[in-house]
């Protein structure tokens, strides 16, 4: 039902785009034809493929529409994008189209990728050469051996921590909060959740949320329970913002890309999370979709600005992850 709704929303947006740009003089004068794009061999191969998700095909439809827009109105679209980035849109941009105008990528990084490597005991030098800045995702399985976070972090820990620093509530309003498909509007609402629900008692409503911590006092406490992953390049540093995601099985984040400017790592403190990665739009004909299960004690490293990604909590435990970007 949800997928059908999303498809309908996407079709509506595509139709709106076509209606608007068919009015363009270049189109009316026959200079450019949308059907010419449909006949491209790479696009025809993609739509014949049985290995692509509906989401992938829909995104490629939007890719075609984006090319259509650029061909017909290139100078105006740049002005539109600049206006959008300054939150003064000439035309309101629908949520479903937010990631349309990300910079194009060369596809060499994913051409021969058929799976995500799982490694251990990797040196910072080798990690830097193979993964750190190459856009190639990887899972490191032994990076939390000395972390107390695996024994300390849980819902009640964070609830107590934020309650103890309640004076920073005003500052936390500037932090990001992701309710996903829940009814929560803030982290404070999450921590008022019924204990039966927060502990995933049978019969209670499922939930999945995420947030960034920008309170330095809380950050100091959190970071006393974990350290910089040993495999990161010696001269790299994690930013001061921690990203925390928590929720019950059969929930997770929808397919998206981030706009954080750096690659990142995410540590699976509790539970198991399945990651689904899809390459950038321009790499669809050449690169494969990738999937991997990240288990308790694993750290996944990837450039979420490049790879479209979604997650699904599997198993019967609550998932709790923490991560950060690195330079």
C-alpha positions as CSV (number, residue, x, y, z in Angstrom):
1,X,0.0,0.0,0.0
2,X,2.8,2.4,1.0
3,X,4.7,1.6,-2.2
4,X,1.7,2.2,-4.4
5,X,1.2,5.5,-2.7
6,X,4.8,6.6,-3.3
7,X,4.5,5.5,-6.9
8,X,1.4,7.6,-7.3
9,X,3.1,10.6,-5.8
10,X,6.0,10.2,-8.1
11,X,3.8,9.9,-11.2
12,X,2.0,13.1,-10.2
13,X,5.3,15.0,-9.8
14,X,6.6,13.7,-13.2
15,X,3.4,14.7,-14.9
16,X,3.6,18.2,-13.3
17,X,7.1,18.6,-14.6
18,X,6.1,17.5,-18.1
19,X,3.1,19.8,-18.2
20,X,5.3,22.8,-17.2
21,X,8.1,22.2,-19.6
22,X,6.1,21.2,-22.6
23,X,5.2,24.9,-22.6
24,X,8.8,25.8,-23.2
25,X,9.5,27.4,-26.6
26,X,12.3,24.9,-27.4
27,X,9.8,22.1,-26.9
28,X,7.0,23.7,-28.9
29,X,9.4,24.4,-31.7
30,X,10.4,20.8,-31.9
31,X,14.1,21.3,-30.9
32,X,14.0,18.6,-28.2
33,X,11.8,15.5,-27.9
34,X,11.4,13.6,-24.6
35,X,10.9,10.4,-26.6
36,X,14.5,10.7,-27.8
37,X,15.6,10.2,-24.2
38,X,13.5,7.1,-23.8
39,X,15.2,5.5,-26.7
40,X,18.7,5.6,-25.2
41,X,20.1,2.1,-25.1
42,X,21.2,2.3,-21.4
43,X,17.8,3.4,-20.3
44,X,16.1,0.6,-22.3
45,X,18.4,-2.0,-20.7
46,X,17.6,-0.7,-17.3
47,X,13.9,-1.0,-17.7
48,X,14.2,-4.5,-19.0
49,X,16.3,-5.6,-16.0
50,X,14.6,-7.8,-13.4
51,X,17.2,-7.0,-10.8
52,X,16.2,-3.4,-10.2
53,X,13.8,-2.3,-7.4
54,X,10.7,-0.2,-8.1
55,X,12.5,2.6,-6.3
56,X,15.4,2.4,-8.7
57,X,13.2,2.6,-11.8
58,X,11.3,5.5,-10.4
59,X,14.5,7.4,-9.6
60,X,15.6,6.8,-13.2
61,X,12.3,8.2,-14.4
62,X,13.1,11.3,-12.5
63,X,16.6,11.3,-13.9
64,X,15.1,11.4,-17.4
65,X,12.9,14.3,-16.3
66,X,15.9,16.1,-14.9
67,X,17.7,15.8,-18.3
68,X,14.5,17.0,-19.9
69,X,14.5,20.1,-17.7
70,X,18.2,20.8,-18.2
71,X,17.9,20.5,-22.0
72,X,15.0,22.9,-22.1
73,X,15.8,25.4,-19.4
74,X,19.4,24.9,-18.2
75,X,20.0,28.5,-17.2
76,X,16.8,28.8,-15.2
77,X,17.4,25.5,-13.4
78,X,20.6,26.8,-12.0
79,X,18.9,29.9,-10.8
80,X,16.2,27.7,-9.3
81,X,18.8,25.6,-7.5
82,X,20.6,28.6,-6.0
83,X,17.2,29.9,-4.8
84,X,16.3,26.5,-3.3
85,X,19.7,26.3,-1.4
86,X,18.9,29.6,0.2
87,X,15.4,28.4,1.2
88,X,13.8,31.0,-1.1
89,X,12.3,28.7,-3.8
90,X,10.9,30.0,-7.0
91,X,8.8,26.8,-7.0
92,X,8.4,24.7,-3.8
93,X,10.4,21.5,-4.2
94,X,8.5,18.3,-3.3
95,X,10.1,16.1,-0.7
96,X,10.3,13.2,-3.2
97,X,12.5,15.3,-5.5
98,X,14.9,16.7,-2.9
99,X,17.9,14.7,-4.2
100,X,17.5,15.5,-7.9
101,X,20.3,17.9,-8.4
102,X,23.2,16.3,-6.6
103,X,26.6,16.6,-8.4
104,X,27.3,13.9,-10.9
105,X,29.9,11.2,-10.1
106,X,32.4,9.2,-12.0
107,X,31.4,5.5,-11.7
108,X,34.9,3.9,-11.5
109,X,34.5,3.4,-7.7
110,X,31.5,1.0,-8.1
111,X,32.1,-0.6,-11.6
112,X,33.5,-3.9,-10.2
113,X,31.8,-4.0,-6.9
114,X,29.6,-7.1,-6.4
115,X,29.6,-7.2,-2.6
116,X,30.6,-5.2,0.5
117,X,33.9,-6.3,2.0
118,X,33.9,-7.5,5.6
119,X,37.4,-7.0,7.2
120,X,39.2,-7.1,10.5
121,X,42.7,-6.2,11.9
122,X,43.1,-3.7,9.1
123,X,45.8,-1.0,9.5
124,X,45.0,2.7,9.0
125,X,47.3,2.8,6.1
126,X,45.6,-0.1,4.2
127,X,42.1,1.3,5.2
128,X,43.1,4.7,3.9
129,X,44.3,3.3,0.6
130,X,41.3,0.9,0.0
131,X,38.3,2.5,1.6
132,X,38.6,5.8,3.5
133,X,38.2,8.2,0.6
134,X,37.5,5.9,-2.3
135,X,33.7,5.7,-1.9
136,X,33.9,2.0,-1.5
137,X,31.8,0.8,1.4
138,X,33.2,-1.7,4.0
139,X,32.3,-3.3,7.3
140,X,35.0,-3.7,10.0
141,X,34.1,-6.5,12.5
142,X,36.6,-5.9,15.3
143,X,36.6,-2.2,16.0
144,X,34.6,-2.1,19.2
145,X,36.5,-4.6,21.3
146,X,37.5,-2.1,24.0
147,X,34.3,0.0,23.9
148,X,32.2,0.2,27.1
149,X,29.3,1.5,24.9
150,X,28.3,-2.1,24.0
151,X,27.5,-2.7,27.7
152,X,26.2,0.8,28.7
153,X,24.2,2.2,25.8
154,X,20.5,1.5,25.7
155,X,17.2,3.5,25.7
156,X,17.3,4.1,29.5
157,X,20.9,5.3,29.4
158,X,20.1,8.0,26.9
159,X,16.9,8.9,28.7
160,X,18.7,9.4,32.0
161,X,21.6,11.3,30.2
162,X,19.3,13.8,28.6
163,X,17.2,14.2,31.7
164,X,20.3,15.0,33.8
165,X,21.2,17.7,31.3
166,X,17.7,19.1,30.9
167,X,19.0,22.6,31.1
168,X,20.4,22.2,27.6
169,X,16.9,21.6,26.1
170,X,16.8,25.0,24.4
171,X,20.2,24.3,22.7
172,X,19.0,20.8,21.6
173,X,16.2,22.4,19.6
174,X,19.0,23.2,17.1
175,X,19.9,19.6,16.8
176,X,18.4,17.4,14.1
177,X,15.7,14.9,14.9
178,X,14.4,12.2,12.6
179,X,10.9,10.8,13.6
180,X,10.7,8.6,10.4
181,X,7.3,7.0,10.5
182,X,6.6,7.6,14.2
183,X,4.3,10.3,15.8
184,X,7.1,11.9,17.7
185,X,8.0,15.5,17.2
186,X,11.1,15.7,19.4
187,X,13.6,13.7,21.4
188,X,11.8,14.8,24.6
189,X,8.6,13.1,23.4
190,X,10.6,10.0,22.6
191,X,11.9,9.8,26.2
192,X,8.4,10.1,27.5
193,X,7.5,6.9,25.7
194,X,5.7,4.2,27.7
195,X,8.4,1.8,29.1
196,X,6.5,-1.2,27.7
197,X,6.8,0.3,24.2
198,X,10.4,1.5,24.6
199,X,11.4,-2.1,25.6
200,X,9.6,-3.6,22.6
201,X,7.1,-5.5,24.7
202,X,4.9,-7.8,22.6
203,X,1.8,-6.0,21.3
204,X,3.2,-2.5,21.6
205,X,3.6,-0.1,18.7
206,X,6.9,-0.3,16.8
207,X,9.2,2.7,16.5
208,X,12.4,4.0,14.9
209,X,14.0,7.4,15.4
210,X,17.4,9.1,15.0
211,X,19.0,12.3,16.2
212,X,22.2,14.3,16.2
213,X,23.7,15.4,19.5
214,X,25.0,19.0,19.6
215,X,25.2,19.4,23.4
216,X,28.9,19.2,24.2
217,X,28.2,18.0,27.8
218,X,26.3,15.1,26.6
219,X,28.9,14.5,23.9
220,X,31.6,14.2,26.5
221,X,29.6,11.6,28.4
222,X,28.8,9.6,25.2
223,X,32.4,9.7,24.0
224,X,33.7,8.4,27.2
225,X,32.2,5.1,26.2
226,X,33.8,4.8,22.8
227,X,36.9,5.9,21.0
228,X,37.9,6.8,17.5
229,X,37.8,3.6,15.4
230,X,41.3,2.3,15.2
231,X,41.3,1.8,11.5
232,X,40.6,5.5,10.5
233,X,43.5,7.4,9.0
234,X,45.9,8.7,11.7
235,X,45.4,12.3,10.6
236,X,41.6,12.1,10.3
237,X,39.2,13.4,12.9
238,X,35.5,12.7,13.6
239,X,33.3,15.7,13.8
240,X,31.9,16.7,17.2
241,X,28.4,15.7,16.2
242,X,27.3,12.2,17.1
243,X,24.5,10.6,15.2
244,X,22.3,8.1,17.1
245,X,19.7,5.8,15.6
246,X,17.5,3.5,17.6
247,X,14.4,1.3,17.0
248,X,12.5,-1.9,16.9
249,X,12.7,-4.8,14.4
250,X,11.1,-4.4,10.9
251,X,11.7,-0.7,10.9
252,X,14.5,1.5,9.5
253,X,15.3,4.5,7.3
254,X,13.8,5.0,3.9
255,X,16.0,5.1,0.7
256,X,17.9,8.4,0.6
257,X,21.2,10.1,0.4
258,X,22.7,12.5,2.9
259,X,24.1,16.0,2.4
260,X,26.8,16.0,5.1
261,X,29.9,16.5,2.9
262,X,32.1,13.8,4.4
263,X,32.2,10.0,4.5
264,X,31.0,8.5,7.8
265,X,31.1,5.4,10.0
266,X,28.2,3.9,12.0
267,X,28.8,1.4,14.8
268,X,26.2,-1.3,15.5
269,X,26.1,-1.2,19.3
270,X,23.1,-3.5,19.7
271,X,21.0,-5.6,17.3
272,X,21.4,-6.2,13.6
273,X,20.6,-3.8,10.8
274,X,20.4,-4.7,7.1
275,X,21.8,-2.1,4.7
276,X,20.6,-1.7,1.1
277,X,22.8,0.5,-1.1
278,X,22.1,1.8,-4.6
279,X,24.6,3.6,-6.7
280,X,24.2,7.2,-7.9
281,X,21.7,7.9,-10.7
282,X,24.4,8.2,-13.4
283,X,25.9,4.8,-12.4
284,X,22.8,2.7,-12.6
285,X,23.5,1.0,-15.9
286,X,27.0,0.0,-14.8
287,X,26.9,-0.6,-11.1
288,X,25.1,-3.1,-8.9
289,X,22.9,-2.7,-5.8
290,X,24.6,-4.0,-2.7
291,X,23.2,-5.5,0.6
292,X,24.9,-6.4,3.8
293,X,23.8,-7.3,7.4
294,X,25.7,-5.2,10.0
295,X,25.8,-7.1,13.3
296,X,26.4,-6.1,16.9
297,X,30.1,-5.2,17.1
298,X,30.4,-4.2,13.4
299,X,31.1,-0.8,12.0
300,X,30.0,0.1,8.5
301,X,31.9,2.8,6.7
302,X,30.6,4.5,3.5
303,X,30.0,7.8,1.8
304,X,26.3,8.4,2.3
305,X,26.6,11.5,0.1
306,X,27.2,9.2,-2.8
307,X,25.4,5.9,-2.1
308,X,21.6,5.9,-1.8
309,X,20.9,3.8,1.2
310,X,18.1,2.5,3.4
311,X,18.1,0.3,6.5
312,X,16.0,-2.4,8.0
313,X,16.3,-3.8,11.5
314,X,16.2,-7.6,11.5
315,X,16.2,-10.2,14.2
316,X,14.2,-9.8,17.4
317,X,16.3,-7.2,19.3
318,X,16.2,-3.4,19.4
319,X,18.9,-1.8,17.2
320,X,21.1,1.0,18.6
321,X,23.8,2.6,16.5
322,X,26.1,5.6,16.9
323,X,28.3,7.2,14.3
324,X,30.0,10.3,13.0
325,X,31.5,11.8,9.8
326,X,35.3,12.0,9.5
327,X,37.6,14.1,7.4
